[in-house]
Amino acid sequence: MKTRSLKLSKLRAALAIAAFALTSVGMASTASAAPVHNIVLVHGAFVNGAGWKPVYDILVKDGYHVSVAAHPLTSFNDDVTAVKRILAMQDGPTILVGHSYGGAVISNAGEDAHVAGLVYIAAHALDVGETEAANGKLYPNATKAVKKTDDGFLYLDPAFYPADFAADLPKAQAEFEANAQFLTSASVFTTPATVAAWKTKPSWYAVAKADRMINPDLERMYARRANAHTIEIDGASHAVYESHPKEVAALIEQAAQHAQDAP
């Protein structure tokens, strides 16, 4: 009887250890799937980070730690370096968000170990060797507003900016932005991509269905190729991150909540 009782006692102990181990594994799995707290927002060409404020306000209200990267638009390498500098300041996993040309920047900077997921907002998601200029020829946009300075910087003709970049913004706001542009080195549009982080990081994509700066079909190609979780926003201009901040913020929060889910 004593021998049988001892065996039962050992069996119960073994079962208890196994149950604890399974519980610990479950807890670890749950922890790894915790929502991402940090978000870094990256602007595109011709603008600065101020346009992200409506999205920023929603995300901060919902409890996220949000940084807006300020990059100089002087060269592709300068811009990637500036974004990586902000990523290095994050205290944990981060969702990296890019609008327009900012998508090319996050596709490169997204290899950073801090980055848990990528969100493209009417943005270029280049493959290695591709350029924005070449892809734009495959999927022509609707704007004729692009002008070039004598020293090789691009801007949008202010007369066309409201209709081509910001058709769904209030007229006064669009006109102000037209006359407050950040001129952008033409070289950023012809620099071939060397990294395509969307191949290894989960991605989300918002297509602006009325975009005149990037052909919506090019946006759809990028989203499809990256196997991104995709939404399409009706009536949205290229300034979709300003004109539809609720939809954009919701997509970013979806990425934050699911980027670390087990594949």
C-alpha positions as CSV (number, residue, x, y, z in Angstrom):
1,M,0.0,0.0,0.0
2,K,2.8,2.4,0.9
3,T,4.5,1.6,-2.5
4,R,1.3,2.3,-4.4
5,S,0.7,5.5,-2.4
6,L,4.2,6.7,-3.1
7,K,3.7,6.0,-6.9
8,L,0.4,7.9,-6.9
9,S,2.1,10.8,-5.0
10,K,4.9,10.9,-7.6
11,L,2.4,10.8,-10.5
12,R,0.4,13.7,-9.0
13,A,3.6,15.7,-8.6
14,A,4.6,15.0,-12.2
15,L,1.1,16.0,-13.5
16,A,1.3,19.2,-11.4
17,I,4.7,20.0,-12.9
18,A,3.4,19.4,-16.4
19,A,0.4,21.5,-15.8
20,F,2.6,24.4,-14.5
21,A,4.8,24.1,-17.6
22,L,1.9,24.2,-20.0
23,T,0.5,27.2,-18.1
24,S,3.9,28.9,-18.3
25,V,4.0,28.3,-22.1
26,G,0.5,29.7,-22.4
27,M,1.5,32.8,-20.4
28,A,4.6,33.3,-22.5
29,S,2.6,33.0,-25.7
30,T,0.1,35.5,-24.5
31,A,2.9,37.9,-23.5
32,S,4.5,37.6,-27.0
33,A,1.1,38.6,-28.5
34,A,0.7,41.7,-26.4
35,P,-0.2,44.9,-28.2
36,V,2.7,47.1,-29.4
37,H,2.8,50.3,-27.4
38,N,5.2,52.4,-29.6
39,I,4.3,54.0,-32.9
40,V,6.6,56.0,-35.2
41,L,4.9,58.1,-37.9
42,V,6.9,59.0,-41.1
43,H,5.9,61.8,-43.5
44,G,6.3,61.8,-47.3
45,A,7.6,64.2,-49.8
46,F,6.7,67.9,-50.0
47,V,5.4,68.0,-46.4
48,N,6.7,67.7,-42.8
49,G,5.4,65.8,-39.8
50,A,2.8,68.3,-38.8
51,G,0.2,66.7,-41.0
52,W,0.2,63.7,-38.8
53,K,-1.4,65.6,-35.9
54,P,-5.0,64.4,-36.3
55,V,-3.8,60.8,-36.3
56,Y,-1.3,61.5,-33.5
57,D,-4.1,63.0,-31.3
58,I,-6.2,59.9,-31.7
59,L,-3.4,57.4,-31.0
60,V,-2.2,59.3,-27.9
61,K,-5.8,59.5,-26.6
62,D,-6.0,55.7,-27.0
63,G,-2.9,55.2,-24.9
64,Y,-0.1,54.8,-27.4
65,H,3.4,56.3,-27.2
66,V,3.7,58.1,-30.5
67,S,6.8,59.8,-32.1
68,V,6.7,61.8,-35.4
69,A,10.0,61.4,-37.3
70,A,11.3,64.6,-38.8
71,H,13.5,63.7,-41.8
72,P,15.2,66.3,-44.1
73,L,14.1,65.1,-47.6
74,T,17.7,65.8,-48.7
75,S,18.5,62.3,-49.8
76,F,17.2,58.8,-49.3
77,N,20.0,57.8,-47.0
78,D,19.6,60.9,-44.9
79,D,15.9,60.2,-44.5
80,V,16.4,56.6,-43.6
81,T,19.1,57.5,-41.1
82,A,16.9,60.1,-39.5
83,V,14.1,57.6,-39.0
84,K,16.4,54.9,-37.6
85,R,17.6,57.5,-35.1
86,I,14.0,57.8,-33.8
87,L,13.6,54.0,-33.8
88,A,16.7,53.8,-31.6
89,M,14.9,55.9,-29.0
90,Q,12.0,53.5,-28.6
91,D,11.9,51.3,-25.5
92,G,10.4,48.2,-27.1
93,P,8.6,46.8,-30.2
94,T,7.3,49.6,-32.5
95,I,4.9,50.0,-35.4
96,L,6.5,52.0,-38.2
97,V,4.0,54.0,-40.3
98,G,4.8,55.7,-43.6
99,H,2.8,58.0,-45.9
100,S,3.7,58.3,-49.6
101,Y,7.5,58.5,-50.1
102,G,7.6,57.7,-46.4
103,G,6.7,54.2,-47.4
104,A,9.9,53.8,-49.2
105,V,11.7,55.0,-46.1
106,I,10.0,52.6,-43.7
107,S,10.6,49.7,-46.1
108,N,14.3,50.3,-45.6
109,A,14.3,51.4,-41.9
110,G,11.9,48.6,-41.1
111,E,14.7,46.0,-40.9
112,D,15.5,47.6,-37.5
113,A,15.0,45.2,-34.7
114,H,12.6,47.5,-32.9
115,V,10.1,47.2,-35.8
116,A,7.3,44.7,-35.2
117,G,5.0,45.8,-38.1
118,L,4.7,48.2,-41.0
119,V,1.8,50.4,-42.0
120,Y,1.6,52.0,-45.4
121,I,-0.7,54.9,-46.0
122,A,-1.1,55.6,-49.7
123,A,2.6,54.8,-49.8
124,H,5.4,53.3,-51.9
125,A,6.4,49.8,-50.7
126,L,9.4,49.2,-52.9
127,D,11.0,45.9,-53.6
128,V,14.8,45.6,-53.8
129,G,16.1,47.4,-56.9
130,E,12.9,49.3,-57.6
131,T,12.5,53.1,-57.6
132,E,9.4,55.3,-57.2
133,A,10.0,56.9,-60.5
134,A,10.1,53.7,-62.5
135,N,7.0,52.3,-60.7
136,G,5.2,55.5,-61.4
137,K,5.8,55.0,-65.1
138,L,4.2,51.6,-64.9
139,Y,1.2,53.0,-63.1
140,P,1.0,56.7,-64.1
141,N,-0.5,59.2,-61.7
142,A,-2.9,62.0,-62.5
143,T,-0.8,65.0,-61.5
144,K,1.1,67.4,-63.7
145,A,2.0,69.6,-60.8
146,V,5.6,68.5,-60.2
147,K,8.2,71.2,-60.7
148,K,12.0,71.2,-60.3
149,T,14.4,73.9,-59.0
150,D,17.7,74.6,-60.6
151,D,19.6,72.7,-57.9
152,G,17.6,69.5,-58.2
153,F,14.7,69.8,-55.7
154,L,11.1,69.0,-56.5
155,Y,7.9,70.7,-55.4
156,L,4.3,70.9,-56.4
157,D,3.0,73.9,-58.3
158,P,0.9,75.7,-55.6
159,A,-1.9,76.3,-58.1
160,F,-2.4,72.6,-58.5
161,Y,-1.5,71.4,-55.0
162,P,-5.0,71.6,-53.5
163,A,-6.6,69.5,-56.3
164,D,-3.8,67.0,-56.7
165,F,-2.5,66.5,-53.2
166,A,-5.3,67.6,-50.9
167,A,-8.7,67.6,-52.7
168,D,-10.6,66.5,-49.6
169,L,-9.1,69.0,-47.2
170,P,-10.7,72.4,-46.5
171,K,-9.6,74.9,-49.2
172,A,-7.8,77.2,-46.8
173,Q,-5.8,74.4,-45.3
174,A,-4.9,73.0,-48.7
175,E,-3.8,76.4,-49.9
176,F,-1.7,77.0,-46.8
177,E,0.1,73.7,-47.3
178,A,0.6,74.5,-51.0
179,N,2.7,77.5,-49.9
180,A,4.4,75.8,-47.0
181,Q,6.0,72.9,-48.9
182,F,9.2,71.2,-47.9
183,L,11.1,70.9,-51.1
184,T,12.4,67.4,-51.8
185,S,15.6,66.2,-53.4
186,A,14.7,64.7,-56.8
187,S,17.2,61.9,-56.1
188,V,14.9,60.2,-53.5
189,F,12.6,59.2,-56.3
190,T,15.4,57.5,-58.4
191,T,17.3,55.8,-55.6
192,P,16.9,52.0,-55.9
193,A,15.7,50.3,-52.8
194,T,18.1,48.0,-51.0
195,V,15.8,46.6,-48.4
196,A,12.2,45.4,-48.5
197,A,11.2,45.0,-44.9
198,W,7.6,44.0,-45.8
199,K,9.0,40.7,-46.9
200,T,9.8,39.8,-43.3
201,K,7.5,42.0,-41.2
202,P,3.7,41.9,-41.1
203,S,2.2,44.8,-43.1
204,W,-1.0,46.9,-43.2
205,Y,-2.0,49.1,-46.1
206,A,-4.5,52.0,-46.7
207,V,-5.4,52.7,-50.3
208,A,-6.6,56.2,-51.1
209,K,-9.2,55.6,-53.8
210,A,-9.1,59.2,-55.2
211,D,-5.3,59.6,-55.0
212,R,-3.9,61.7,-57.9
213,M,-0.2,61.6,-56.6
214,I,0.1,57.8,-56.6
215,N,-2.1,55.7,-58.8
216,P,-4.5,53.7,-56.6
217,D,-3.7,50.7,-58.7
218,L,-0.1,51.0,-57.8
219,E,-1.1,51.2,-54.2
220,R,-3.2,48.0,-54.6
221,M,-0.2,46.3,-56.2
222,Y,2.0,47.2,-53.3
223,A,-0.5,46.0,-50.8
224,R,-1.2,42.7,-52.7
225,R,2.5,41.9,-53.1
226,A,3.2,42.5,-49.4
227,N,0.2,40.3,-48.4
228,A,-0.8,43.3,-46.4
229,H,-4.0,43.7,-44.4
230,T,-5.7,46.2,-46.6
231,I,-8.5,48.8,-46.4
232,E,-9.6,51.2,-49.2
233,I,-10.9,54.6,-48.3
234,D,-13.6,56.2,-50.5
235,G,-13.0,59.7,-51.8
236,A,-9.6,59.9,-50.1
237,S,-7.0,62.2,-51.7
238,H,-3.2,61.7,-51.2
239,A,-3.6,63.7,-48.0
240,V,-5.7,60.8,-46.6
241,Y,-3.8,60.8,-43.3
242,E,-5.1,64.3,-42.7
243,S,-8.6,64.0,-44.2
244,H,-9.5,60.6,-42.8
245,P,-7.6,60.3,-39.5
246,K,-10.1,58.0,-37.8
247,E,-9.7,55.3,-40.5
248,V,-6.0,55.7,-40.6
249,A,-5.6,55.6,-36.8
250,A,-7.9,52.5,-36.6
251,L,-5.6,50.7,-39.1
252,I,-2.5,51.6,-37.2
253,E,-4.1,50.4,-33.9
254,Q,-5.1,47.1,-35.7
255,A,-1.4,46.7,-36.6
256,A,-0.3,47.5,-33.0
257,Q,-2.8,44.9,-31.6
258,H,-1.9,42.1,-34.0
259,A,1.7,42.6,-35.2
260,Q,3.1,40.2,-32.7
261,D,0.4,37.5,-33.1
262,A,1.9,34.1,-33.9
263,P,2.0,33.4,-37.6
